[in-house]
Amino acid sequence: MRHETQRYEGHDRFIPYLLNRVVLKLNAGFQRELEARGMTLTHWRVLAFLSRSEGLPITALAEATVTKTSTLSRALVAMARRQWISRHPVKADNRAVVIRIGEKGRVLFDELLSIALQLECRALAGLSSTAIDAMRRSLGRIEANLDRRPSRAAAKSADVSRRQSSAKHKRSTR
């Protein structure tokens, strides 16, 4: 099914706004838990991805956590100081390092994971497992759509639609 650009029906129907509201509400309470432990969401994401791997290079970790490499590097320095993570040189490339979760990081992650899972459970209350699976697939598809660059024709069409919508709006507000 292809979604065509529709007219604006208000923010209560605008998907980016709805997603943003949900994410803000999910993060608000969890950030208090993180801050109480001297952590940020970036620290949490790093520990989450490292907890499921034998270690990741910084570039892979930046991509997985959707964090700029420079921001991630500063976070990793702070995390290494606290012994939440450790850096290990790659034998084949002396310039590269693999980041691994440390024992203190694993304990901290496990403690926070139960809080995160409780928050997720609260957020998803009343939804069937079928609806939750459909939401996960839909969000994955949305992300994949956003990862793809629009073709020139699609970009031009979107630009024309925006100009037409703007012109209609200007006429209706006169």
Secondary structure, DSSP 8 states (H G I E B T S, - for coil): ----------GGG-HHHHHHHHHHHHHHHHHHHHHHTT--HHHHHHHHHHHTSS-EEHHHHHHHHT--HHHHHHHHHHHHHTTSEEEEEETTEEEEEEEEE-HHHHHHHHHHHHHHHHHHHHHHTT--HHHHHHHHHHHHHHHHHHHS---HHHHHHHHHHHHHHHHHHHHHT-
